[in-house]
């Protein structure tokens, strides 16, 4: 198993491949791959080995993350006896444990029958995973598109007014200071937000220094049309593997 090009680790996978009459292949001890018709994304079943693997990946890639929930979407490369597969995997709890279902479009290199006697390295490489939702912001192009789509301009003006009110009151209003410090928490590892939540007064010298910096960043973001929109999230997804959704439908999976 490989993670990007630098981090590697051993995974307990045994690929005993057995040919199927209907095509595709099955790995009796570790990974099975049923070749089916459908969109671009494959499916992967959940099991203790994969959950443990995904936990290790999260620990390596996101040491600051507080969650142990494995990702729903995995970008991967799979090499199995000369066959190369590349694409994304969507977690499907209905699949049997230790199972990966691959779509035909994901197979980049077929196994060469002339090279069956040559030993090959089998591996599963995790290229990337879906992450916890980031804080959502509007931008100038997005505002233009939403306005064209029918969102009233009063909505954007209200969001802008809220942002300006928080930016102007960040040095004196605890609620405004907390909102701004959380919105820009990645810049100082949420140190200002933690200080406020611990009860440190807003007039404390170091906290004033941090809040002044965050206030400038907030005003700069507002000038660029970067407006924070609460109770929204970015979506990362894939084509419906089951073909149940209509062309104008989206299915959102909520972890909690």
C-alpha positions in Angstrom: 0.0 0.0 0.0 1.3 3.5 -0.8 0.2 6.9 0.3 1.3 9.5 -2.4 4.9 9.0 -3.3 6.6 9.1 0.1 4.5 7.4 2.8 4.1 3.7 2.6 2.9 0.9 4.9 2.1 -2.7 4.8 -1.5 -3.9 4.6 -2.9 -7.4 5.3 -4.2 -8.1 1.8 -4.1 -11.5 0.0 -5.1 -11.3 -3.6 -6.1 -14.8 -4.7 -7.6 -14.0 -8.1 -10.2 -16.4 -9.6 -11.6 -15.8 -13.0 -15.4 -15.4 -13.3 -17.5 -16.6 -16.2 -19.2 -13.2 -16.4 -15.9 -11.3 -16.6 -13.9 -9.5 -14.0 -12.0 -11.1 -11.2 -12.5 -11.9 -7.6 -9.8 -11.7 -4.9 -10.8 -14.3 -2.4 -8.7 -13.2 0.6 -8.4 -9.4 0.2 -9.9 -7.5 -2.7 -12.7 -8.5 -5.1 -13.4 -6.6 -8.3 -16.7 -7.2 -10.1 -16.5 -5.5 -13.5 -19.9 -3.8 -14.1 -21.3 -1.2 -16.4 -21.9 2.2 -14.9 -20.4 5.6 -14.2 -16.9 6.6 -13.3 -16.7 5.8 -9.6 -16.1 2.5 -8.0 -17.4 1.2 -4.7 -15.6 -0.1 -1.6 -17.1 -2.0 1.3 -16.3 -1.1 4.9 -14.5 -3.5 7.2 -12.2 -3.4 10.2 -9.0 -3.6 8.1 -10.0 -0.7 5.8 -11.2 1.4 8.7 -7.9 0.8 10.5 -6.0 1.7 7.3 -8.1 4.8 6.8 -7.5 5.9 10.4 -3.7 5.6 9.9 -4.0 7.7 6.7 -5.9 10.4 8.5 -3.4 10.4 11.3 -0.5 10.9 8.8 -2.2 13.4 6.6 -4.2 15.4 9.1 -2.5 15.2 12.6 -4.6 18.1 13.8 -7.9 16.4 13.0 -10.1 15.6 15.9 -12.3 13.1 14.1 -11.7 9.4 13.5 -14.5 9.0 10.9 -13.0 7.5 7.7 -13.5 9.4 4.5 -16.5 8.6 2.2 -14.6 9.2 -1.0 -11.1 7.8 -1.8 -9.0 8.6 -4.8 -6.8 5.5 -5.5 -4.6 3.5 -7.8 -4.7 -0.3 -7.8 -2.2 -2.7 -9.4 -3.2 -6.4 -9.5 -1.3 -9.0 -11.5 -0.5 -6.6 -14.3 -3.9 -4.9 -14.3 -3.8 -1.2 -13.5 -6.9 0.5 -12.1 -7.3 4.2 -11.3 -10.3 6.3 -10.1 -12.3 7.1 -7.0 -14.0 4.8 -4.5 -17.3 5.6 -2.8 -17.9 3.8 0.5 -20.9 1.4 0.1 -21.9 -0.3 3.3 -24.0 -2.8 1.4 -20.9 -4.4 -0.2 -19.4 -7.4 1.6 -16.3 -6.7 3.7 -12.9 -6.6 2.0 -14.5 -5.8 -1.4 -13.8 -3.2 -4.1 -16.1 -2.9 -7.1 -14.5 -1.4 -10.2 -16.1 0.2 -13.2 -14.8 -0.6 -16.8 -13.8 3.0 -17.3 -11.4 2.8 -14.3 -9.3 0.0 -15.9 -6.3 1.8 -17.5 -4.2 -1.3 -18.3 -5.5 -4.8 -18.9 -3.6 -7.9 -17.9 -1.4 -9.1 -20.7 -2.0 -12.9 -21.2 1.6 -13.3 -22.5 3.0 -12.1 -19.2 1.0 -14.2 -16.8 4.1 -16.1 -15.6 6.0 -12.9 -14.7 5.8 -11.9 -11.1 4.2 -8.5 -10.5 3.9 -6.3 -7.5 0.3 -5.9 -6.3 -0.5 -2.6 -4.5 -3.2 -0.2 -3.5 -2.2 3.4 -3.4 -4.4 6.0 -1.7 -3.9 9.3 -3.6 -6.3 11.5 -1.7 -9.5 11.4 0.4 -12.5 13.6 1.0 -12.0 15.8 4.0 -14.2 17.4 6.6 -16.2 20.3 5.3 -14.4 23.6 5.2 -16.0 26.9 6.1 -18.0 28.2 3.1 -17.4 31.5 1.4 -18.9 33.3 -1.5 -16.7 34.9 -4.2 -17.3 37.5 -6.8 -17.9 35.0 -9.7 -20.1 32.9 -7.4 -22.2 36.0 -6.4 -22.6 36.9 -10.0 -23.8 33.3 -10.9 -26.2 33.2 -7.9 -27.6 36.6 -8.8 -28.1 35.5 -12.4 -29.8 32.4 -11.0 -32.4 34.4 -9.0 -30.9 34.9 -5.6 -32.0 38.4 -4.5 -29.3 41.0 -4.0 -30.7 41.8 -0.5 -29.3 38.4 0.6 -25.7 39.3 -0.4 -26.1 42.8 1.1 -27.2 41.3 4.4 -24.2 38.9 4.5 -21.9 41.8 3.7 -23.5 44.0 6.4 -23.0 41.2 9.0 -19.4 40.8 8.0 -18.7 44.6 8.2 -20.4 44.8 11.6 -18.2 42.0 12.9 -15.1 43.5 11.5 -15.7 46.9 13.0 -16.6 45.4 16.4 -13.9 42.8 16.7 -11.9 44.8 19.2 -14.8 45.6 21.6 -17.6 43.0 21.0 -16.9 39.5 22.3 -19.4 37.8 19.9 -18.0 39.6 16.9 -14.4 38.9 17.9 -15.2 35.2 18.3 -16.9 35.0 14.9 -14.0 36.7 13.1 -11.3 34.7 15.0 -13.1 31.4 14.1 -13.5 32.5 10.4 -9.8 33.1 10.2 -8.8 30.5 12.7 -6.5 28.6 10.2 -4.2 31.6 10.2 -3.2 31.3 13.9 -4.3 27.8 14.7 -7.4 29.2 16.4 -5.3 30.7 19.2 -7.3 33.9 19.4 -10.6 32.0 19.5 -9.3 29.8 22.3 -8.2 32.8 24.3 -11.6 34.3 24.0 -13.4 31.1 25.0 -11.0 30.8 28.0 -12.4 34.1 29.3 -9.4 36.3 28.5 -10.5 40.0 28.3 -10.6 41.5 24.8 -8.3 44.4 26.0 -5.5 42.0 26.8 -2.5 43.2 24.8 -1.6 40.1 22.9 -5.2 39.3 22.1 -5.7 42.9 20.9 -2.7 42.4 18.6 -4.1 39.2 17.2 -7.6 40.6 16.7 -6.2 43.7 15.0 -4.5 41.5 12.5 -7.6 39.3 12.0 -9.7 42.5 11.5 -7.5 43.6 8.7 -7.8 40.1 7.1 -11.6 40.2 7.5 -11.8 43.6 5.8 -9.5 42.4 3.0 -11.7 39.4 2.4 -14.9 41.5 2.3 -13.3 43.8 -0.3 -12.6 40.8 -2.4 -16.1 39.5 -2.2 -15.2 36.6 0.1 -18.3 36.5 2.2 -18.7 33.9 4.9 -22.0 31.9 4.6 -22.9 30.0 7.8 -24.8 26.7 7.8 -23.6 25.8 4.3 -20.9 23.4 3.1 -18.9 22.5 0.0 -19.8 19.3 -1.7 -17.4 16.7 -3.0 -19.1 13.9 -4.9 -19.2 11.5 -7.7 -21.6 10.3 -10.4 -24.4 8.2 -9.0 -23.0 4.6 -9.2 -26.5 3.1 -9.0 -28.2 5.2 -11.7 -31.1 6.1 -9.5 -30.8 9.9 -9.5 -32.4 12.0 -12.2 -30.3 14.6 -14.2 -31.4 17.4 -11.9 -31.0 15.6 -8.6 -28.2 15.4 -6.0 -27.9 13.0 -3.1 -26.1 14.3 0.0 -24.7 11.8 2.5 -24.7 13.2 6.1 -22.1 11.5 8.3 -23.8 12.5 11.5 
